[in-house]
């Protein structure tokens, strides 16, 4: 579903990513790991179109991407849940979900029952403003909003950050359920090691904006991976 070759990214004169190559398959969770400041969020921004790459190739579902906008990529099936969630604080939960309709044809602009099955609290709080939700509830809302767009490729940036343990477990169950449906590839950026290791199939470790390790659980032991992501 996703193939990246020799991707470079700059912010002004500073190069953040150096020749990143990786992929993500349907029915798998690929976890991008590393300490703060190594370029994990920048990589997701490049994939989602939120920040243009400097060079390199991104192929999604067999189609080589130029440098389309984030909105165009969303229409092509890229769902992005950014770090910080970016929930609209003054819109209701239902209205926040409906912002995902912009990527869909008119006949598909409705909230599927499955969204509320995955996140029951959102059905209970449909009329509540997004800014009044707890951090964990906002994270569920942000993921649900991305799912409204029916993504083939789902990008999740630190979904456990600042979240209470019971919600972390629920989010883990949801992303594993989505993976097991086999209809999307999931790229997860995560620093909570146990969550990342338990739920992911493939790993890509960044250091200094470069790939220093990659592989499956068969290729990389837990101890090797923990050492690779440690300072």
C-alpha positions in Angstrom: 0.0 0.0 0.0 2.9 2.4 0.8 6.4 2.4 -0.6 8.9 5.2 0.2 12.2 5.5 -1.6 15.1 7.8 -0.7 12.9 10.4 0.9 14.5 13.7 2.0 12.8 16.5 3.8 14.0 20.0 4.8 12.6 22.8 7.0 14.3 25.8 5.5 18.0 25.1 5.3 17.8 22.2 7.9 17.6 18.7 6.6 15.4 16.6 8.8 15.1 13.3 6.9 17.9 11.6 5.0 17.2 9.0 2.3 14.4 7.3 4.1 13.1 4.1 2.4 10.4 1.9 3.9 7.0 0.3 3.1 3.7 -0.6 4.7 1.5 -3.5 3.7 -2.2 -4.1 3.8 -3.2 -6.0 7.0 -0.1 -4.9 8.9 0.9 -2.2 11.4 4.3 -0.7 10.7 5.7 1.2 13.7 8.1 4.1 13.3 10.2 4.4 16.5 12.9 6.6 17.9 13.6 9.3 20.5 12.2 12.8 20.3 13.4 14.9 17.4 14.5 12.1 15.1 12.0 13.0 12.3 9.1 10.6 13.0 6.4 13.3 12.8 8.1 14.9 9.8 7.9 11.5 8.0 4.2 11.3 8.6 3.7 14.9 7.4 5.6 14.0 4.2 3.4 11.0 3.6 0.2 12.9 4.4 1.1 15.9 2.3 1.2 18.2 5.3 4.8 19.2 4.5 6.3 18.6 1.1 9.3 16.3 0.8 12.4 17.7 -0.8 13.1 14.7 -2.9 12.4 11.0 -3.1 9.4 8.9 -4.2 6.2 8.0 -2.4 4.0 5.3 -4.0 0.5 4.7 -2.6 -1.6 1.8 -3.8 0.6 1.4 -6.8 0.3 5.1 -7.8 3.5 7.3 -7.7 2.6 10.5 -5.9 3.8 13.9 -7.1 3.5 16.5 -4.4 -0.3 16.6 -3.9 -2.0 18.5 -1.2 -3.1 16.9 2.1 -6.7 17.2 0.9 -5.9 15.5 -2.4 -4.2 12.6 -0.5 -7.1 12.3 1.9 -9.4 11.8 -1.2 -7.0 9.1 -2.4 -7.3 7.2 0.9 -4.7 8.6 3.3 -6.1 9.1 6.8 -3.9 11.1 9.2 -4.3 11.5 12.9 -1.8 14.1 13.9 0.0 14.5 17.2 -2.1 16.8 19.3 -5.3 15.5 17.7 -6.4 18.8 16.1 -10.0 18.4 17.3 -12.2 21.4 16.5 -12.9 22.6 20.1 -16.1 24.6 19.4 -17.7 22.0 17.1 -19.7 19.1 18.6 -18.4 15.6 18.4 -20.9 14.9 15.6 -19.8 18.0 13.7 -16.1 17.0 14.1 -16.9 13.6 12.6 -18.8 15.2 9.8 -15.7 17.2 8.7 -14.4 14.0 7.3 -17.3 14.0 4.8 -15.3 16.5 2.5 -13.3 13.5 1.2 -16.4 11.4 0.3 -18.9 11.4 -2.5 -22.3 12.7 -1.5 -23.9 9.2 -1.2 -21.3 8.2 1.4 -21.7 11.2 3.7 -23.0 9.5 6.8 -21.5 8.3 10.1 -21.3 4.4 9.9 -22.6 2.5 12.9 -19.2 0.9 13.2 -17.7 4.2 14.2 -19.9 4.2 17.3 -19.3 0.5 17.9 -15.6 1.1 18.0 -15.9 4.2 20.1 -19.1 4.0 22.1 -18.3 7.1 24.2 -18.6 9.2 21.0 -22.2 8.2 20.5 -23.0 9.2 24.1 -21.3 12.6 23.6 -22.5 13.5 20.1 -23.7 16.9 21.2 -20.8 17.8 23.4 -18.2 20.2 22.2 -14.9 18.7 21.1 -12.9 21.0 23.4 -14.9 19.8 26.5 -13.7 16.1 26.0 -10.9 14.6 28.0 -7.6 13.8 26.2 -8.5 10.2 25.8 -11.9 11.1 24.3 -10.4 13.6 22.0 -8.0 10.9 20.7 -10.8 8.5 20.0 -12.6 11.3 18.2 -9.5 12.1 16.1 -9.1 8.5 15.1 -12.8 8.1 14.4 -12.8 11.3 12.2 -9.9 9.8 10.1 -11.9 6.5 9.7 -14.9 8.5 8.4 -12.8 9.1 5.2 -12.5 5.3 4.6 -8.7 5.3 4.4 -6.6 2.7 2.7 -3.5 4.0 4.6 -4.0 5.2 8.2 -1.2 7.3 9.8 -1.3 7.6 13.6 1.1 10.0 15.4 1.6 9.2 19.1 -2.0 8.0 19.8 -1.2 7.0 23.4 0.4 10.3 24.3 -1.1 11.7 27.6 -3.9 9.0 27.6 -5.1 7.0 30.5 -4.3 3.3 30.5 -7.8 2.0 29.9 -8.1 4.2 26.7 -4.7 3.1 25.6 -5.9 -0.5 25.7 -9.0 0.3 23.8 -7.1 2.2 21.1 -4.8 -0.9 20.8 -7.8 -3.1 20.3 -9.2 -0.8 17.7 -6.1 -0.6 15.6 -5.5 -4.3 15.8 -9.1 -4.9 14.7 -8.6 -2.5 11.7 -5.4 -4.3 10.8 -7.0 -7.7 10.9 -9.8 -6.6 8.5 -7.0 -6.5 5.9 -8.4 -3.5 4.2 -5.8 -0.9 5.2 -2.1 -0.4 6.0 -1.4 1.3 9.3 1.7 3.4 10.0 2.1 4.1 13.7 4.5 6.5 15.3 4.8 5.6 18.9 7.2 6.0 21.8 5.4 3.9 24.4 7.5 0.8 23.8 5.3 -1.9 25.2 2.3 -0.7 23.2 4.4 -0.4 20.0 6.0 -3.8 20.3 2.8 -5.6 21.3 0.6 -4.3 18.5 3.0 -3.8 15.5 4.1 -6.2 12.8 7.0 -4.2 11.2 9.4 -1.8 12.8 11.4 1.1 11.4 13.8 2.8 13.8 15.0 6.4 13.1 18.0 8.2 14.5 19.2 11.6 13.4 16.6 11.5 10.5 18.1 8.3 9.1 16.9 4.6 9.2 19.1 2.7 11.5 17.1 -0.5 11.8 14.1 -2.2 10.3 12.3 -5.5 10.1 9.6 -7.8 11.6 9.4 -9.3 15.0 11.1 -12.3 13.5 14.0 -10.1 12.4 14.4 -8.0 15.5 14.1 -9.3 19.1 12.5 -7.2 21.8 15.8 -6.5 23.4 17.5 -5.5 20.1 14.6 -3.2 19.3 14.7 -1.6 22.8 18.4 -1.0 22.4 17.9 0.5 19.0 15.3 3.1 20.2 17.2 4.0 23.4 19.4 7.1 23.6 
